[in-house]
Structure formats: structure tokens, C-alpha cells
Amino acid sequence: MRRELEGTRFADVVWSAETGSTNDDLMAAARDGAADGTVHVAGHQRAGRGRLDRRWEAPPGSSLLCSVLLRPASPAIDWHLLATAAGVAASQAVEATCGVRPSLKWPNDLVVVDAAGTRKLAGVLAESAGAGTDDPVLVIGMGCNVAWPAELPEELASIATALNHLTPDAPTVDDLLVAYLRALDGWCVRLDVAAPDERDAAAAMLADSYAERSATLGRSVRVDTGGVPVEGTAVRVERSGHLVVDTAAGPVEVAVGDVVHLRHEPEDRR
């Protein structure tokens, strides 16, 4: 695998059969001086997390569970672009390895949208430390369901899926990992630069790629923000990563929240 990742920043891959959280492990490694580009992959996580401190559950050996350590050159205000790039890279890697093209549900969940509804395939979680110091750290975790049991528990069947449920040509975890890291490296090369004009051009390219794969933009949505829900049509994602929803009262910019895709299409709204 090292040979397949030569020339990228992600050639240093650490494997664990089981751990608590690959994100936590890399944060600890960063404090001990681990280098930019260090990757930690686990066969099973006892304390995997998703957004908003939700648990990430996966049967042992069934999923790609990995985190990457970055020490960004770009300003902290743009680090969210690297997390967005991880979502796009994960979607690109799945498509490249097995032909399935998952969509992106804002902000960075990979989902499959079909007659059965919207089911989650993968998720991205970014965590940072040291912003504004000479020792910045960004850890981006990604978990993708690859080879799950044929029968899912009732509580998961309608909301989650795995690649082996979608295609007979599901990749191995190793093949998916290599494709993901190579795609993510390409985005990091473009985005993680100090020059604002180069970063702006890369951010525009990323925005286009994100929009092409978005399951949220153009849809009627409800965003649960912890207060009054925001309901309307998702129209764009700002450079800040915030979602703009066109509501009856006008555009509303949402920084954080849970998106629910409503069944009716935007043009059906009155």
C-alpha cells in the first residue's frame, strides 16, 4: 500500500485492529509530534463519533474507518474547506472503485437517495486544535460502510446502507482507502496553500464538485438548529461552509444543524 500512496502526503499509514477512536488517537499523536499526513486506520472503533457527538456504530471489520492528520498552511478560517474536500474525495473514491456515486448531504454525509429514501453510507468528522498558533492541527475522520451483514437491524435498515448492499462489485477496504487518500491528497495540494488567489481558485473548483454531488442543494429541506427549525429550499453553500435556505421570509444562512430532506420537491412549494 505504501507504494500505491507514494508521492502523496498520506504514505504513513498506521493500522490498528481495534481502538477507541482514530480521531482521538491522531490528536494524541499530534501532541507527541506526529507529522502532517499521518493516517490511522482501524478495523473497529469502540468509541467512534459522528457529528454532534453521535456514536458511529459499525460491525468489526465491516467498514473503512480512518483519520488523517493535517498541519495546514492555509488560515484556520479556511480549514472547513479541507473537511468538505474529504466528503467530496470519499464520494469520488467510492465511484472510482465500484461505480456507485453517493451524494453529499450537507454538510459532509455520504448518502444514497433512491426509492427506499435517503440512507447514510459514510460520514466525515473534522476536529482541530492550535488554530492561530505555530502548531496547528486538523484531524479529519471518515467512516464508510463497506461490507455489512446481509440483514441489517430494523433500526438501521431504513437509514443506513453499505457498499455490498448496493453493488456486487464492492471494493475491499484497502482499495477504497487508497482511492480516498489519493483523491483527498489532490484536493489538499490545491487547497492547503498560503497564496489567497490559488486557494480561492481551488475553493471555487471544490464548490462546483460539491454542488454536482449534492443531495441537498435544490431540495426542500427542514434544518433543525436546536431552536426554531428553518424550512425552505436549500439554494447554495457559502464559502464559509454555511448552508443558505430560501424560506418564505427570505434567505437564512445556517451554520450548524441537522438537515431533513422533505419528500416534496422545491418546485412544489407554494
C-alpha positions as CSV (number, residue, x, y, z in Angstrom):
1,M,0.0,0.0,0.0
2,R,2.9,2.4,0.7
3,R,3.9,2.0,-2.9
4,E,0.4,2.9,-4.1
5,L,0.5,6.1,-1.9
6,E,4.0,7.2,-2.9
7,G,4.1,10.8,-4.0
8,T,1.2,11.7,-1.7
9,R,1.3,13.2,1.8
10,F,-0.5,10.1,3.1
11,A,2.1,7.4,2.8
12,D,2.5,6.9,6.6
13,V,-0.4,4.6,7.4
14,V,-0.8,3.2,10.9
15,W,-3.1,0.2,11.4
16,S,-5.0,-1.0,14.5
17,A,-7.2,-4.0,14.8
18,E,-9.3,-2.1,17.3
19,T,-9.2,1.3,19.0
20,G,-11.4,3.8,20.8
21,S,-11.4,6.5,18.1
22,T,-9.0,7.1,15.3
23,N,-9.6,10.8,15.6
24,D,-8.7,10.7,19.3
25,D,-5.6,8.6,18.5
26,L,-4.3,11.1,16.0
27,M,-5.0,14.1,18.2
28,A,-2.8,12.4,20.9
29,A,-0.2,11.6,18.3
30,A,-0.2,15.2,17.1
31,R,0.6,16.3,20.7
32,D,3.6,14.0,20.5
33,G,4.8,15.5,17.3
34,A,3.3,13.2,14.6
35,A,3.9,14.6,11.1
36,D,1.5,16.1,8.6
37,G,-0.1,13.3,6.6
38,T,-0.1,10.6,9.2
39,V,-3.1,8.2,8.7
40,H,-4.7,5.9,11.3
41,V,-6.9,3.1,10.1
42,A,-8.8,0.8,12.5
43,G,-10.8,-2.4,11.9
44,H,-13.1,-1.5,14.7
45,Q,-13.8,1.6,16.9
46,R,-15.2,1.2,20.4
47,A,-16.0,4.9,20.6
48,G,-16.4,6.2,17.1
49,R,-18.1,9.5,16.8
50,G,-20.1,11.4,14.2
51,R,-21.3,15.0,14.2
52,L,-22.9,16.5,17.3
53,D,-21.2,13.7,19.4
54,R,-23.3,11.0,18.0
55,R,-22.0,7.4,18.2
56,W,-20.7,5.9,15.0
57,E,-21.6,2.2,15.1
58,A,-20.2,-0.5,12.7
59,P,-19.6,-4.2,13.0
60,P,-15.9,-5.1,13.4
61,G,-14.1,-5.4,10.0
62,S,-17.1,-4.1,8.0
63,S,-16.1,-0.6,7.3
64,L,-13.3,1.8,6.3
65,L,-12.6,3.7,9.5
66,C,-9.7,6.2,9.1
67,S,-8.5,9.6,10.1
68,V,-5.8,11.8,8.6
69,L,-3.6,14.4,10.4
70,L,-3.0,17.7,8.7
71,R,-0.9,20.6,9.8
72,P,-2.4,23.2,7.5
73,A,-0.6,26.0,5.8
74,S,-3.8,27.7,5.0
75,P,-5.5,30.1,7.5
76,A,-7.8,28.5,10.1
77,I,-10.8,30.3,8.6
78,D,-10.5,28.0,5.5
79,W,-9.9,24.7,7.3
80,H,-13.6,23.7,6.8
81,L,-12.7,23.5,3.0
82,L,-10.4,20.6,3.8
83,A,-13.3,18.8,5.6
84,T,-15.5,19.5,2.6
85,A,-12.8,18.1,0.4
86,A,-12.8,14.9,2.4
87,G,-16.5,14.4,1.7
88,V,-16.0,15.0,-2.0
89,A,-12.9,12.8,-2.0
90,A,-14.9,10.0,-0.3
91,S,-17.6,10.2,-2.9
92,Q,-15.1,10.2,-5.7
93,A,-13.3,7.2,-4.2
94,V,-16.5,5.1,-4.0
95,E,-17.4,6.0,-7.6
96,A,-13.9,5.2,-8.8
97,T,-13.7,1.8,-7.1
98,C,-17.2,0.4,-7.7
99,G,-19.2,2.7,-9.9
100,V,-21.6,3.8,-7.1
101,R,-21.9,7.6,-7.0
102,P,-23.0,8.6,-3.5
103,S,-24.4,12.0,-2.9
104,L,-23.4,14.5,-0.2
105,K,-26.0,15.6,2.4
106,W,-25.0,18.9,4.0
107,P,-22.5,19.2,5.4
108,N,-20.5,16.1,4.6
109,D,-22.5,12.9,5.0
110,L,-22.4,10.5,2.0
111,V,-25.9,9.2,1.3
112,V,-27.7,7.1,-1.3
113,V,-31.0,8.5,-2.4
114,D,-33.4,6.1,-4.1
115,A,-37.0,4.8,-3.8
116,A,-36.2,3.5,-0.3
117,G,-35.4,7.0,0.8
118,T,-32.2,8.6,2.0
119,R,-29.8,6.2,3.6
120,K,-26.4,7.1,5.0
121,L,-23.3,5.4,3.6
122,A,-20.4,7.4,5.1
123,G,-19.7,10.4,7.3
124,V,-16.9,12.9,7.9
125,L,-15.9,14.4,11.2
126,A,-13.2,17.2,11.4
127,E,-11.6,18.3,14.7
128,S,-9.0,21.0,15.2
129,A,-6.5,22.3,17.7
130,G,-3.9,25.1,17.8
131,A,-5.6,27.4,15.4
132,G,-3.6,30.7,15.3
133,T,-0.5,29.1,16.8
134,D,2.7,27.8,15.3
135,D,1.4,24.2,15.8
136,P,-1.9,24.0,14.0
137,V,-3.6,20.6,13.9
138,L,-6.6,19.4,11.8
139,V,-7.8,15.8,12.1
140,I,-10.4,14.6,9.6
141,G,-12.1,11.2,10.3
142,M,-14.0,9.3,7.6
143,G,-16.1,6.2,8.1
144,C,-17.7,4.3,5.1
145,N,-19.8,1.2,5.3
146,V,-18.3,-1.4,3.0
147,A,-19.3,-5.0,3.8
148,W,-22.2,-5.1,6.2
149,P,-24.3,-8.2,7.1
150,A,-27.0,-9.1,4.5
151,E,-29.7,-8.4,7.1
152,L,-29.5,-5.1,8.9
153,P,-31.2,-4.4,12.3
154,E,-34.6,-2.9,11.8
155,E,-33.5,0.4,13.4
156,L,-30.8,0.7,10.7
157,A,-32.4,-0.7,7.6
158,S,-34.2,2.4,6.6
159,I,-31.5,4.9,7.5
160,A,-28.1,3.2,6.6
161,T,-26.6,1.2,3.8
162,A,-23.3,-0.3,2.8
163,L,-21.5,-0.8,-0.5
164,N,-22.1,-4.5,-0.6
165,H,-25.8,-3.8,-0.4
166,L,-25.6,-1.5,-3.4
167,T,-23.3,-3.4,-5.8
168,P,-21.9,-6.9,-6.3
169,D,-18.6,-5.2,-7.1
170,A,-18.0,-3.6,-3.7
171,P,-14.3,-2.7,-3.2
172,T,-12.1,-4.0,-0.4
173,V,-11.4,-1.7,2.5
174,D,-7.8,-1.4,1.3
175,D,-8.7,-0.4,-2.2
176,L,-11.2,2.1,-1.0
177,L,-8.7,3.6,1.4
178,V,-6.1,4.1,-1.3
179,A,-8.6,5.7,-3.7
180,Y,-9.8,8.0,-0.9
181,L,-6.3,9.1,0.2
182,R,-5.2,9.8,-3.3
183,A,-8.3,11.8,-4.0
184,L,-8.0,13.7,-0.7
185,D,-4.3,14.4,-1.4
186,G,-5.2,16.0,-4.7
187,W,-7.6,18.4,-3.0
188,C,-5.1,19.2,-0.2
189,V,-2.5,20.1,-2.8
190,R,-4.9,22.6,-4.3
191,L,-6.5,23.9,-1.1
192,D,-3.7,23.9,1.6
193,V,-1.7,26.8,0.2
194,A,-0.8,30.1,1.7
195,A,-1.5,32.1,-1.5
196,P,-5.1,33.5,-1.3
197,D,-5.6,33.6,-5.1
198,E,-4.6,30.0,-5.5
199,R,-6.8,29.0,-2.6
200,D,-9.7,30.9,-3.9
201,A,-9.5,29.2,-7.3
202,A,-9.3,25.8,-5.6
203,A,-12.2,26.7,-3.4
204,A,-14.3,27.5,-6.4
205,M,-13.4,24.2,-8.0
206,L,-14.3,22.4,-4.8
207,A,-17.7,24.2,-4.6
208,D,-18.5,23.1,-8.1
209,S,-17.6,19.5,-7.3
210,Y,-19.6,19.6,-4.1
211,A,-22.7,21.0,-5.9
212,E,-22.5,18.3,-8.6
213,R,-22.7,15.7,-5.9
214,S,-25.1,17.4,-3.5
215,A,-28.3,15.7,-2.4
216,T,-29.3,18.8,-0.5
217,L,-29.0,21.7,-2.9
218,G,-32.2,22.4,-4.8
219,R,-34.2,20.3,-2.4
220,S,-37.0,21.3,0.0
221,V,-35.4,20.9,3.5
222,R,-36.0,21.4,7.2
223,V,-32.9,22.3,9.2
224,D,-33.1,21.5,12.9
225,T,-30.8,24.0,14.5
226,G,-31.7,23.5,18.2
227,G,-34.1,26.4,18.1
228,V,-36.9,27.2,15.6
229,P,-36.4,24.9,12.5
230,V,-35.5,26.5,9.2
231,E,-37.7,25.3,6.3
232,G,-37.4,26.1,2.6
233,T,-35.3,25.4,-0.4
234,A,-31.5,24.8,0.0
235,V,-30.0,27.1,-2.6
236,R,-26.3,27.2,-2.0
237,V,-23.3,26.6,0.3
238,E,-21.3,29.7,1.1
239,R,-17.5,29.9,1.1
240,S,-17.8,29.7,5.0
241,G,-19.5,26.3,4.6
242,H,-22.8,27.6,5.8
243,L,-26.0,26.4,4.1
244,V,-28.3,29.1,2.6
245,V,-32.0,28.2,2.7
246,D,-34.6,30.2,0.8
247,T,-37.5,30.5,3.2
248,A,-40.9,32.2,3.0
249,A,-39.4,35.1,5.0
250,G,-36.2,35.3,2.8
251,P,-32.8,33.7,2.8
252,V,-31.5,32.2,6.0
253,E,-27.9,31.2,6.5
254,V,-27.4,28.1,8.7
255,A,-24.0,27.4,10.3
256,V,-24.8,24.2,12.1
257,G,-27.8,21.9,12.0
258,D,-29.4,18.6,11.0
259,V,-30.9,18.6,7.5
260,V,-34.1,16.6,6.8
261,H,-34.8,16.2,3.1
262,L,-38.5,16.7,2.6
263,R,-40.4,14.5,0.2
264,H,-41.9,17.2,-1.9
265,E,-39.6,18.8,-4.5
266,P,-38.8,22.6,-4.4
267,E,-41.0,23.4,-7.3
268,D,-44.0,22.0,-5.5
269,R,-43.7,24.7,-2.7
270,R,-46.3,27.4,-2.7
